[in-house]
C-alpha cells in the first residue's frame, strides 16, 4: 500500500446521469493517479445490463436492478439499489462517507435505506470508510470470513463464505489479493462487483501484483470468476465493463 497525494473527483454514474464534485485529499490506496484539478464534468454512463436505471432526470424513481457507481477517481464504491433498499459494496477511505451519502441522495435514497454493507477486503481504500458509514446505517456489515479480524469497525462484522447469499447477491470467495477477499455476484442480472480481484485500468487484468498476497490464489480466483455468467464487471479500480464482459474475463483467465 502506498500514500498518494491526488485530486479526488467524486462522480456518481447510474444510467444516463453523472454528478460530479471536485475534492482534494490524501489517501492510502491500491492505485494512484497524477494530481489534477479537473472541473466537475457530466458524461453519459452505460445502463447496468439486465436492469433499468434511475438517471439524472428521474433519480427519485428507484428501479429494481439498478446499480450506481460512486467514483472516487482512484477507487469506486458501488450502490446496489433494490426497491426501497440499498446494499453498499466497499466504503472507500475514511473521507469517503460524505461522497457515499451524496451518491445515495442522488439516487433518491439515503442512509436509512442501507440494509447491507459488504466490504470485499481489508485494504484501507475499500474498508477505510467504515468509520463513517457504520454509525450512519441500521443494516448489517459483512466481509469475508478471512477478513473479519483484520477490519476495524464500530459495529460487529458478519463473516461470509463462498456461496453465501444475501439480498439476492451471491458471495464468491476470491482469495489472493488478500487472504479473505470476496467478490459479489448477482445471478439475476449477471452483475459482478469484483473488488480488487479484477481491475480495468485500460484493459481487464487480475489483482495488481504489487498489492497481492498470493499470486497463485489470485490467478485461480480469476479463473473461478470466468466460470460465472457475467454481463457486467464493476471493479474496485478502473472503469465498469458493461460490454463483452464475459468474453473479456474468459480471455484473461486463459492467459493465467
LUMTIDO-261395 format. One record per residue (C-alpha): chain; residue number from 1; x negated, y, z negated; residue in three letters. Coordinates in nm, 3 decimals. Each point is the difference from the previous one (the first is absolute). Layout:
N
<pt unit="A" pos="NUM" xx="X" yy="Y" zz="Z" code="ala"/>
...
END
This chain:
256
<pt unit="A" pos="1" xx="0.000" yy="0.000" zz="0.000" code="unk"/>
<pt unit="A" pos="2" xx="-0.130" yy="0.348" zz="0.071" code="unk"/>
<pt unit="A" pos="3" xx="0.089" yy="0.360" zz="-0.092" code="unk"/>
<pt unit="A" pos="4" xx="0.099" yy="0.217" zz="0.293" code="unk"/>
<pt unit="A" pos="5" xx="0.091" yy="0.368" zz="0.027" code="unk"/>
<pt unit="A" pos="6" xx="0.264" yy="0.046" zz="0.263" code="unk"/>
<pt unit="A" pos="7" xx="0.312" yy="0.183" zz="0.102" code="unk"/>
<pt unit="A" pos="8" xx="0.302" yy="-0.215" zz="-0.081" code="unk"/>
<pt unit="A" pos="9" xx="0.297" yy="0.063" zz="0.228" code="unk"/>
<pt unit="A" pos="10" xx="0.325" yy="-0.152" zz="-0.125" code="unk"/>
<pt unit="A" pos="11" xx="0.219" yy="-0.110" zz="0.290" code="unk"/>
<pt unit="A" pos="12" xx="0.321" yy="-0.194" zz="-0.039" code="unk"/>
<pt unit="A" pos="13" xx="0.094" yy="-0.190" zz="0.313" code="unk"/>
<pt unit="A" pos="14" xx="0.326" yy="-0.177" zz="0.046" code="unk"/>
<pt unit="A" pos="15" xx="0.180" yy="-0.046" zz="0.327" code="unk"/>
<pt unit="A" pos="16" xx="0.008" yy="0.333" zz="0.180" code="unk"/>
<pt unit="A" pos="17" xx="-0.119" yy="0.223" zz="-0.285" code="unk"/>
<pt unit="A" pos="18" xx="-0.333" yy="0.101" zz="-0.153" code="unk"/>
<pt unit="A" pos="19" xx="-0.048" yy="0.244" zz="-0.284" code="unk"/>
<pt unit="A" pos="20" xx="-0.345" yy="0.146" zz="-0.075" code="unk"/>
<pt unit="A" pos="21" xx="-0.166" yy="0.197" zz="-0.280" code="unk"/>
<pt unit="A" pos="22" xx="-0.373" yy="0.074" zz="-0.014" code="unk"/>
<pt unit="A" pos="23" xx="-0.168" yy="-0.078" zz="-0.335" code="unk"/>
<pt unit="A" pos="24" xx="-0.367" yy="-0.006" zz="-0.112" code="unk"/>
<pt unit="A" pos="25" xx="-0.146" yy="-0.236" zz="-0.259" code="unk"/>
<pt unit="A" pos="26" xx="-0.274" yy="-0.249" zz="-0.083" code="unk"/>
<pt unit="A" pos="27" xx="0.085" yy="-0.370" zz="0.015" code="unk"/>
<pt unit="A" pos="28" xx="-0.150" yy="-0.341" zz="-0.038" code="unk"/>
<pt unit="A" pos="29" xx="0.093" yy="-0.237" zz="0.278" code="unk"/>
<pt unit="A" pos="30" xx="-0.083" yy="-0.275" zz="0.244" code="unk"/>
<pt unit="A" pos="31" xx="-0.046" yy="0.224" zz="0.302" code="unk"/>
<pt unit="A" pos="32" xx="-0.095" yy="0.359" zz="0.069" code="unk"/>
<pt unit="A" pos="33" xx="0.066" yy="0.278" zz="0.249" code="unk"/>
<pt unit="A" pos="34" xx="-0.194" yy="0.323" zz="0.062" code="unk"/>
<pt unit="A" pos="35" xx="0.133" yy="0.305" zz="-0.180" code="unk"/>
<pt unit="A" pos="36" xx="0.260" yy="0.190" zz="0.200" code="unk"/>
<pt unit="A" pos="37" xx="0.238" yy="0.290" zz="-0.052" code="unk"/>
<pt unit="A" pos="38" xx="0.256" yy="-0.110" zz="0.254" code="unk"/>
<pt unit="A" pos="39" xx="0.333" yy="0.179" zz="-0.021" code="unk"/>
<pt unit="A" pos="40" xx="0.312" yy="-0.205" zz="-0.065" code="unk"/>
<pt unit="A" pos="41" xx="0.131" yy="-0.158" zz="0.317" code="unk"/>
<pt unit="A" pos="42" xx="0.318" yy="-0.156" zz="0.129" code="unk"/>
<pt unit="A" pos="43" xx="-0.015" yy="-0.300" zz="0.229" code="unk"/>
<pt unit="A" pos="44" xx="0.224" yy="-0.283" zz="0.109" code="unk"/>
<pt unit="A" pos="45" xx="-0.041" yy="-0.328" zz="-0.187" code="unk"/>
<pt unit="A" pos="46" xx="0.116" yy="-0.344" zz="0.116" code="unk"/>
<pt unit="A" pos="47" xx="0.308" yy="-0.162" zz="-0.143" code="unk"/>
<pt unit="A" pos="48" xx="-0.058" yy="-0.306" zz="-0.217" code="unk"/>
<pt unit="A" pos="49" xx="0.062" yy="-0.306" zz="0.216" code="unk"/>
<pt unit="A" pos="50" xx="0.323" yy="-0.180" zz="-0.071" code="unk"/>
<pt unit="A" pos="51" xx="0.149" yy="0.291" zz="-0.190" code="unk"/>
<pt unit="A" pos="52" xx="0.156" yy="0.340" zz="0.027" code="unk"/>
<pt unit="A" pos="53" xx="-0.176" yy="0.301" zz="-0.146" code="unk"/>
<pt unit="A" pos="54" xx="0.101" yy="0.316" zz="-0.182" code="unk"/>
<pt unit="A" pos="55" xx="-0.185" yy="0.270" zz="0.190" code="unk"/>
<pt unit="A" pos="56" xx="-0.046" yy="0.370" zz="-0.056" code="unk"/>
<pt unit="A" pos="57" xx="0.349" yy="0.082" zz="0.118" code="unk"/>
<pt unit="A" pos="58" xx="0.178" yy="-0.252" zz="-0.222" code="unk"/>
<pt unit="A" pos="59" xx="-0.238" yy="-0.062" zz="-0.287" code="unk"/>
<pt unit="A" pos="60" xx="0.290" yy="-0.027" zz="-0.243" code="unk"/>
<pt unit="A" pos="61" xx="0.151" yy="-0.297" zz="0.181" code="unk"/>
<pt unit="A" pos="62" xx="-0.200" yy="-0.290" zz="-0.139" code="unk"/>
<pt unit="A" pos="63" xx="0.033" yy="-0.300" zz="0.229" code="unk"/>
<pt unit="A" pos="64" xx="-0.063" yy="-0.364" zz="-0.093" code="unk"/>
<pt unit="A" pos="65" xx="-0.340" yy="-0.113" zz="0.129" code="unk"/>
<pt unit="A" pos="66" xx="-0.164" yy="0.343" zz="-0.002" code="unk"/>
<pt unit="A" pos="67" xx="-0.370" yy="0.044" zz="-0.084" code="unk"/>
<pt unit="A" pos="68" xx="-0.188" yy="0.323" zz="-0.060" code="unk"/>
<pt unit="A" pos="69" xx="-0.370" yy="0.073" zz="-0.003" code="unk"/>
<pt unit="A" pos="70" xx="-0.141" yy="0.252" zz="-0.245" code="unk"/>
<pt unit="A" pos="71" xx="-0.321" yy="0.081" zz="0.187" code="unk"/>
<pt unit="A" pos="72" xx="-0.270" yy="0.129" zz="-0.235" code="unk"/>
<pt unit="A" pos="73" xx="-0.241" yy="0.023" zz="0.294" code="unk"/>
<pt unit="A" pos="74" xx="-0.253" yy="-0.249" zz="-0.140" code="unk"/>
<pt unit="A" pos="75" xx="0.254" yy="-0.251" zz="-0.134" code="unk"/>
<pt unit="A" pos="76" xx="0.374" yy="-0.064" zz="0.029" code="unk"/>
<pt unit="A" pos="77" xx="0.285" yy="-0.074" zz="-0.237" code="unk"/>
<pt unit="A" pos="78" xx="0.312" yy="-0.166" zz="0.141" code="unk"/>
<pt unit="A" pos="79" xx="0.361" yy="0.048" zz="-0.106" code="unk"/>
<pt unit="A" pos="80" xx="0.235" yy="-0.285" zz="0.087" code="unk"/>
<pt unit="A" pos="81" xx="0.352" yy="0.138" zz="-0.015" code="unk"/>
<pt unit="A" pos="82" xx="0.278" yy="-0.257" zz="-0.032" code="unk"/>
<pt unit="A" pos="83" xx="0.342" yy="0.156" zz="-0.050" code="unk"/>
<pt unit="A" pos="84" xx="-0.011" yy="0.202" zz="-0.322" code="unk"/>
<pt unit="A" pos="85" xx="-0.320" yy="-0.165" zz="-0.127" code="unk"/>
<pt unit="A" pos="86" xx="-0.367" yy="0.054" zz="0.084" code="unk"/>
<pt unit="A" pos="87" xx="-0.311" yy="-0.213" zz="-0.037" code="unk"/>
<pt unit="A" pos="88" xx="-0.336" yy="0.179" zz="0.001" code="unk"/>
<pt unit="A" pos="89" xx="-0.303" yy="-0.193" zz="0.124" code="unk"/>
<pt unit="A" pos="90" xx="-0.325" yy="0.142" zz="-0.142" code="unk"/>
<pt unit="A" pos="91" xx="-0.028" yy="0.332" zz="-0.183" code="unk"/>
<pt unit="A" pos="92" xx="-0.304" yy="0.181" zz="0.141" code="unk"/>
<pt unit="A" pos="93" xx="-0.229" yy="0.183" zz="-0.242" code="unk"/>
<pt unit="A" pos="94" xx="0.071" yy="0.178" zz="-0.328" code="unk"/>
<pt unit="A" pos="95" xx="0.098" yy="0.314" zz="0.194" code="unk"/>
<pt unit="A" pos="96" xx="0.244" yy="-0.179" zz="0.233" code="unk"/>
<pt unit="A" pos="97" xx="0.324" yy="-0.019" zz="-0.205" code="unk"/>
<pt unit="A" pos="98" xx="0.106" yy="0.353" zz="0.101" code="unk"/>
<pt unit="A" pos="99" xx="-0.036" yy="-0.099" zz="0.365" code="unk"/>
<pt unit="A" pos="100" xx="0.195" yy="-0.320" zz="-0.059" code="unk"/>
<pt unit="A" pos="101" xx="0.275" yy="0.200" zz="-0.168" code="unk"/>
<pt unit="A" pos="102" xx="0.011" yy="0.236" zz="0.298" code="unk"/>
<pt unit="A" pos="103" xx="0.023" yy="-0.304" zz="0.227" code="unk"/>
<pt unit="A" pos="104" xx="0.291" yy="-0.139" zz="-0.197" code="unk"/>
<pt unit="A" pos="105" xx="0.181" yy="0.333" zz="0.016" code="unk"/>
<pt unit="A" pos="106" xx="-0.059" yy="0.027" zz="0.375" code="unk"/>
<pt unit="A" pos="107" xx="0.156" yy="-0.344" zz="0.034" code="unk"/>
<pt unit="A" pos="108" xx="0.307" yy="0.121" zz="-0.189" code="unk"/>
<pt unit="A" pos="109" xx="-0.098" yy="-0.192" zz="-0.312" code="unk"/>
<pt unit="A" pos="110" xx="-0.182" yy="0.045" zz="-0.331" code="unk"/>
<pt unit="A" pos="111" xx="-0.180" yy="-0.171" zz="-0.285" code="unk"/>
<pt unit="A" pos="112" xx="0.326" yy="-0.136" zz="-0.144" code="unk"/>
<pt unit="A" pos="113" xx="0.046" yy="-0.212" zz="0.316" code="unk"/>
<pt unit="A" pos="114" xx="-0.339" yy="-0.171" zz="-0.040" code="unk"/>
<pt unit="A" pos="115" xx="0.065" yy="-0.349" zz="-0.135" code="unk"/>
<pt unit="A" pos="116" xx="-0.325" yy="-0.164" zz="0.107" code="unk"/>
<pt unit="A" pos="117" xx="-0.363" yy="0.114" zz="0.024" code="unk"/>
<pt unit="A" pos="118" xx="-0.239" yy="-0.251" zz="0.155" code="unk"/>
<pt unit="A" pos="119" xx="-0.374" yy="0.062" zz="-0.025" code="unk"/>
<pt unit="A" pos="120" xx="-0.198" yy="-0.204" zz="0.252" code="unk"/>
<pt unit="A" pos="121" xx="-0.328" yy="0.013" zz="-0.194" code="unk"/>
<pt unit="A" pos="122" xx="-0.209" yy="0.164" zz="-0.269" code="unk"/>
<pt unit="A" pos="123" xx="-0.195" yy="0.267" zz="0.192" code="unk"/>
<pt unit="A" pos="124" xx="0.071" yy="0.354" zz="-0.115" code="unk"/>
<pt unit="A" pos="125" xx="0.116" yy="0.129" zz="0.337" code="unk"/>
<pt unit="A" pos="126" xx="0.286" yy="-0.252" zz="-0.024" code="unk"/>
<pt unit="A" pos="127" xx="0.063" yy="-0.036" zz="-0.375" code="unk"/>
<pt unit="A" pos="128" xx="-0.117" yy="0.340" zz="-0.126" code="unk"/>
<pt unit="A" pos="129" xx="0.340" yy="0.164" zz="0.041" code="unk"/>
<pt unit="A" pos="130" xx="0.159" yy="-0.230" zz="-0.258" code="unk"/>
<pt unit="A" pos="131" xx="-0.086" yy="0.248" zz="-0.274" code="unk"/>
<pt unit="A" pos="132" xx="0.257" yy="0.239" zz="0.143" code="unk"/>
<pt unit="A" pos="133" xx="0.239" yy="-0.245" zz="0.165" code="unk"/>
<pt unit="A" pos="134" xx="0.057" yy="-0.237" zz="-0.294" code="unk"/>
<pt unit="A" pos="135" xx="0.154" yy="0.259" zz="-0.236" code="unk"/>
<pt unit="A" pos="136" xx="0.225" yy="0.133" zz="0.278" code="unk"/>
<pt unit="A" pos="137" xx="0.178" yy="-0.325" zz="0.087" code="unk"/>
<pt unit="A" pos="138" xx="0.231" yy="-0.242" zz="-0.177" code="unk"/>
<pt unit="A" pos="139" xx="-0.089" yy="-0.291" zz="0.226" code="unk"/>
<pt unit="A" pos="140" xx="-0.251" yy="-0.284" zz="-0.021" code="unk"/>
<pt unit="A" pos="141" xx="-0.368" yy="0.028" zz="0.092" code="unk"/>
<pt unit="A" pos="142" xx="-0.157" yy="-0.301" zz="0.170" code="unk"/>
<pt unit="A" pos="143" xx="-0.342" yy="-0.107" zz="0.121" code="unk"/>
<pt unit="A" pos="144" xx="-0.172" yy="-0.328" zz="0.079" code="unk"/>
<pt unit="A" pos="145" xx="-0.059" yy="-0.242" zz="-0.287" code="unk"/>
<pt unit="A" pos="146" xx="-0.374" yy="0.046" zz="0.046" code="unk"/>
<pt unit="A" pos="147" xx="0.020" yy="0.380" zz="-0.025" code="unk"/>
<pt unit="A" pos="148" xx="0.213" yy="0.048" zz="-0.313" code="unk"/>
<pt unit="A" pos="149" xx="-0.291" yy="0.019" zz="-0.245" code="unk"/>
<pt unit="A" pos="150" xx="-0.197" yy="0.232" zz="0.228" code="unk"/>
<pt unit="A" pos="151" xx="0.269" yy="0.269" zz="0.031" code="unk"/>
<pt unit="A" pos="152" xx="0.086" yy="0.245" zz="-0.277" code="unk"/>
<pt unit="A" pos="153" xx="0.354" yy="0.134" zz="-0.026" code="unk"/>
<pt unit="A" pos="154" xx="0.225" yy="0.147" zz="-0.271" code="unk"/>
<pt unit="A" pos="155" xx="0.256" yy="-0.274" zz="0.068" code="unk"/>
<pt unit="A" pos="156" xx="-0.050" yy="-0.377" zz="0.026" code="unk"/>
<pt unit="A" pos="157" xx="-0.091" yy="-0.140" zz="0.340" code="unk"/>
<pt unit="A" pos="158" xx="0.173" yy="-0.314" zz="0.120" code="unk"/>
<pt unit="A" pos="159" xx="-0.229" yy="-0.244" zz="0.181" code="unk"/>
<pt unit="A" pos="160" xx="0.105" yy="-0.143" zz="0.335" code="unk"/>
<pt unit="A" pos="161" xx="-0.127" yy="-0.307" zz="0.180" code="unk"/>
<pt unit="A" pos="162" xx="0.005" yy="-0.111" zz="0.362" code="unk"/>
<pt unit="A" pos="163" xx="0.356" yy="-0.074" zz="0.112" code="unk"/>
<pt unit="A" pos="164" xx="0.181" yy="0.203" zz="-0.265" code="unk"/>
<pt unit="A" pos="165" xx="0.290" yy="0.209" zz="0.130" code="unk"/>
<pt unit="A" pos="166" xx="0.141" yy="0.327" zz="-0.130" code="unk"/>
<pt unit="A" pos="167" xx="0.234" yy="0.251" zz="0.164" code="unk"/>
<pt unit="A" pos="168" xx="0.007" yy="-0.212" zz="0.318" code="unk"/>
<pt unit="A" pos="169" xx="-0.380" yy="0.022" zz="0.017" code="unk"/>
<pt unit="A" pos="170" xx="-0.233" yy="-0.300" zz="0.003" code="unk"/>
<pt unit="A" pos="171" xx="-0.331" yy="0.023" zz="-0.181" code="unk"/>
<pt unit="A" pos="172" xx="-0.294" yy="-0.134" zz="0.199" code="unk"/>
<pt unit="A" pos="173" xx="-0.318" yy="-0.078" zz="-0.191" code="unk"/>
<pt unit="A" pos="174" xx="-0.286" yy="0.158" zz="0.198" code="unk"/>
<pt unit="A" pos="175" xx="-0.313" yy="-0.023" zz="-0.218" code="unk"/>
<pt unit="A" pos="176" xx="-0.338" yy="0.109" zz="0.123" code="unk"/>
<pt unit="A" pos="177" xx="0.005" yy="0.379" zz="-0.009" code="unk"/>
<pt unit="A" pos="178" xx="0.051" yy="-0.051" zz="-0.373" code="unk"/>
<pt unit="A" pos="179" xx="0.057" yy="-0.333" zz="-0.176" code="unk"/>
<pt unit="A" pos="180" xx="0.374" yy="0.049" zz="-0.051" code="unk"/>
<pt unit="A" pos="181" xx="0.091" yy="0.214" zz="0.302" code="unk"/>
<pt unit="A" pos="182" xx="0.356" yy="-0.045" zz="0.126" code="unk"/>
<pt unit="A" pos="183" xx="0.187" yy="0.111" zz="0.311" code="unk"/>
<pt unit="A" pos="184" xx="0.374" yy="0.057" zz="0.035" code="unk"/>
<pt unit="A" pos="185" xx="0.204" yy="-0.151" zz="0.285" code="unk"/>
<pt unit="A" pos="186" xx="0.366" yy="0.051" zz="0.080" code="unk"/>
<pt unit="A" pos="187" xx="0.123" yy="-0.304" zz="0.197" code="unk"/>
<pt unit="A" pos="188" xx="0.324" yy="0.171" zz="0.106" code="unk"/>
<pt unit="A" pos="189" xx="-0.183" yy="0.274" zz="0.194" code="unk"/>
<pt unit="A" pos="190" xx="-0.352" yy="-0.137" zz="0.049" code="unk"/>
<pt unit="A" pos="191" xx="-0.153" yy="0.300" zz="-0.180" code="unk"/>
<pt unit="A" pos="192" xx="-0.333" yy="-0.076" zz="-0.169" code="unk"/>
<pt unit="A" pos="193" xx="-0.148" yy="0.239" zz="-0.257" code="unk"/>
<pt unit="A" pos="194" xx="-0.358" yy="-0.122" zz="-0.002" code="unk"/>
<pt unit="A" pos="195" xx="-0.181" yy="0.210" zz="-0.260" code="unk"/>
<pt unit="A" pos="196" xx="-0.371" yy="-0.034" zz="0.080" code="unk"/>
<pt unit="A" pos="197" xx="0.023" yy="-0.352" zz="0.143" code="unk"/>
<pt unit="A" pos="198" xx="0.031" yy="0.177" zz="0.337" code="unk"/>
<pt unit="A" pos="199" xx="-0.113" yy="0.339" zz="0.127" code="unk"/>
<pt unit="A" pos="200" xx="0.096" yy="0.187" zz="0.315" code="unk"/>
<pt unit="A" pos="201" xx="-0.260" yy="0.272" zz="0.033" code="unk"/>
<pt unit="A" pos="202" xx="-0.007" yy="0.017" zz="0.378" code="unk"/>
<pt unit="A" pos="203" xx="0.041" yy="-0.376" zz="0.035" code="unk"/>
<pt unit="A" pos="204" xx="0.141" yy="-0.278" zz="-0.216" code="unk"/>
<pt unit="A" pos="205" xx="-0.262" yy="-0.153" zz="-0.229" code="unk"/>
<pt unit="A" pos="206" xx="-0.013" yy="-0.200" zz="-0.319" code="unk"/>
<pt unit="A" pos="207" xx="-0.115" yy="0.115" zz="-0.342" code="unk"/>
<pt unit="A" pos="208" xx="-0.278" yy="0.260" zz="0.006" code="unk"/>
<pt unit="A" pos="209" xx="-0.318" yy="-0.204" zz="-0.068" code="unk"/>
<pt unit="A" pos="210" xx="-0.147" yy="0.282" zz="-0.210" code="unk"/>
<pt unit="A" pos="211" xx="0.273" yy="-0.041" zz="-0.261" code="unk"/>
<pt unit="A" pos="212" xx="0.077" yy="-0.372" zz="0.035" code="unk"/>
<pt unit="A" pos="213" xx="-0.059" yy="-0.237" zz="-0.291" code="unk"/>
<pt unit="A" pos="214" xx="0.008" yy="-0.325" zz="0.199" code="unk"/>
<pt unit="A" pos="215" xx="-0.035" yy="0.029" zz="0.381" code="unk"/>
<pt unit="A" pos="216" xx="0.088" yy="-0.367" zz="0.061" code="unk"/>
<pt unit="A" pos="217" xx="0.323" yy="0.034" zz="-0.198" code="unk"/>
<pt unit="A" pos="218" xx="0.079" yy="0.326" zz="0.176" code="unk"/>
<pt unit="A" pos="219" xx="-0.035" yy="-0.168" zz="0.340" code="unk"/>
<pt unit="A" pos="220" xx="0.220" yy="-0.288" zz="-0.111" code="unk"/>
<pt unit="A" pos="221" xx="0.262" yy="0.251" zz="-0.114" code="unk"/>
<pt unit="A" pos="222" xx="0.007" yy="0.162" zz="0.344" code="unk"/>
<pt unit="A" pos="223" xx="0.056" yy="-0.340" zz="0.157" code="unk"/>
<pt unit="A" pos="224" xx="0.279" yy="-0.066" zz="-0.248" code="unk"/>
<pt unit="A" pos="225" xx="0.172" yy="0.328" zz="0.088" code="unk"/>
<pt unit="A" pos="226" xx="-0.032" yy="-0.084" zz="0.370" code="unk"/>
<pt unit="A" pos="227" xx="0.237" yy="-0.291" zz="-0.058" code="unk"/>
<pt unit="A" pos="228" xx="0.286" yy="0.234" zz="-0.096" code="unk"/>
<pt unit="A" pos="229" xx="0.264" yy="0.130" zz="0.241" code="unk"/>
<pt unit="A" pos="230" xx="-0.130" yy="0.355" zz="-0.023" code="unk"/>
<pt unit="A" pos="231" xx="0.158" yy="0.288" zz="0.191" code="unk"/>
<pt unit="A" pos="232" xx="-0.171" yy="0.290" zz="-0.179" code="unk"/>
<pt unit="A" pos="233" xx="-0.317" yy="0.033" zz="-0.206" code="unk"/>
<pt unit="A" pos="234" xx="-0.016" yy="0.275" zz="-0.262" code="unk"/>
<pt unit="A" pos="235" xx="-0.365" yy="0.016" zz="-0.116" code="unk"/>
<pt unit="A" pos="236" xx="-0.143" yy="0.181" zz="-0.297" code="unk"/>
<pt unit="A" pos="237" xx="-0.248" yy="0.180" zz="0.226" code="unk"/>
<pt unit="A" pos="238" xx="0.070" yy="0.105" zz="0.356" code="unk"/>
<pt unit="A" pos="239" xx="0.313" yy="0.024" zz="0.209" code="unk"/>
<pt unit="A" pos="240" xx="0.304" yy="-0.227" zz="-0.020" code="unk"/>
<pt unit="A" pos="241" xx="0.002" yy="-0.245" zz="0.292" code="unk"/>
<pt unit="A" pos="242" xx="0.354" yy="-0.031" zz="0.135" code="unk"/>
<pt unit="A" pos="243" xx="-0.063" yy="-0.128" zz="0.352" code="unk"/>
<pt unit="A" pos="244" xx="-0.166" yy="-0.335" zz="0.074" code="unk"/>
<pt unit="A" pos="245" xx="-0.074" yy="-0.052" zz="-0.369" code="unk"/>
<pt unit="A" pos="246" xx="0.030" yy="-0.379" zz="0.001" code="unk"/>
<pt unit="A" pos="247" xx="-0.219" yy="-0.036" zz="0.309" code="unk"/>
<pt unit="A" pos="248" xx="-0.266" yy="0.236" zz="-0.138" code="unk"/>
<pt unit="A" pos="249" xx="-0.007" yy="-0.188" zz="-0.329" code="unk"/>
<pt unit="A" pos="250" xx="-0.032" yy="-0.338" zz="0.168" code="unk"/>
<pt unit="A" pos="251" xx="-0.280" yy="0.130" zz="0.221" code="unk"/>
<pt unit="A" pos="252" xx="-0.183" yy="0.131" zz="-0.307" code="unk"/>
<pt unit="A" pos="253" xx="0.043" yy="-0.331" zz="-0.182" code="unk"/>
<pt unit="A" pos="254" xx="-0.143" yy="-0.187" zz="0.299" code="unk"/>
<pt unit="A" pos="255" xx="-0.327" yy="0.193" zz="-0.034" code="unk"/>
<pt unit="A" pos="256" xx="-0.055" yy="-0.093" zz="-0.365" code="unk"/>
END
